[in-house]
Structure formats: C-alpha cells, structure tokens
C-alpha cells in the first residue's frame, strides 16, 4: 500500500506541474495510476489531502538534496554554495509558473506551505553559508547573513511569478542562475570573488535542467 501511495504522489506531482491544481482530476489520477477511486480515496480522503502530501514530498526532496550538498566534505566552500543554488534551480526547472498561480488561487493553504518552506530553506541554509564564508575570509565582515538570505528569498519569489516570466521570456531556473551571482558577488572579498567566479562558471557549464 505504501508503494501504491508513492506512485500516486509521483504521478500527481507530474500532472500538477503540467496542468495546475484545477487540471488535477481524481478520476484521471485513479485511471493513470491503475487504481480504483475507492482505493484512491482510502489513501487520500480528498483532492486537497492528496495535493498537500504532494507538496510535502517535493519539499522533503529538495531539502534533502540541498542538505546532502552542504554536508559534502569533498566540495570546497564555493562548490557547495554554487551546487546548492544549482540544485534549487534544477527544481525550479520543473516548475510551471501558471500551475503555481492556479494553486495560489484555488488552494491557498498549499501555496502558503510551499512559500513558507521555500523561505525556511533559503533563510537557514544561506545564512549558514554566509556566516561560514565570513569566518574563512571569503565574505566581507560587515555582511548581514539574514539580509542576504532575505534578498534571495525575494528573488525566488519573483522568478516564479507569471508576469516576471512573461516579461523576461526565460525559465525560472535560468532567471535564478542569472540573478543570484549579482547578489552573492556584492558581499564577497576580492579573493572570494575570484574563487566564486571560477566555481560559478564551472557549475553553469555542468548545469542541466531536471
């Protein structure tokens, strides 16, 4: 039963990314996963409950990937920093901005959960990385880690906005990969900027959307 639940969640996430909340129909989910509606509702009592678990699954996946990168002792400071942003960008490459906007209008509680998780992920991890960078001399001593984190939260909010995407004609992940270096370079020491630039170029060359 646990495997069946996992299959349903993965399928629903894919359908949601394609069609948004309104486009996710329980009949289609049951048919696509090869289960009866009775089985579907025994696992998820409502469409809202299913979407809520999908949100939890995505948040856990991204958080786990970011944590894995930051714990990787084989990577240098800037390799971890750039790999973290590339990991988040990889997730954003799967995001359909119209689908998120549809979720915000039709199931605001789920959208708010995504927004809160995104803020928590960026605030805690970026603050920790900036603090570490100050200790090893790569980040300017006067830099406020929380301020940089909040600036990046603002970037993350804007780049999934449908109007922003329409204005720039680029995908969320590409916008992020362009905007983040502008903020990060501003808080680095001269040595930090040199090392960051080299690492950032290498990560951009390796980056592939999910």
Protein Blocks (a to p, Z undefined) as FASTA:
>chain_A
ZZmmmmmmmmmmmmmmmnommlmcfklmmmmnopafklmmmmmmbfklmmmmmmmmmmmm
mmmmmmmmmmmmkbcfklmmmmmmmmmmmmmmmpcfklmmmmmmmmmmlmmmmmmmmmmm
mmmmmmmmmmmmmmnopacfklcfklmmmmmmmmmmmmmgfklmmmnopafklmmmmmmm
mmmmmmpcfklmmmmmmmmmmmmmmpccZZ
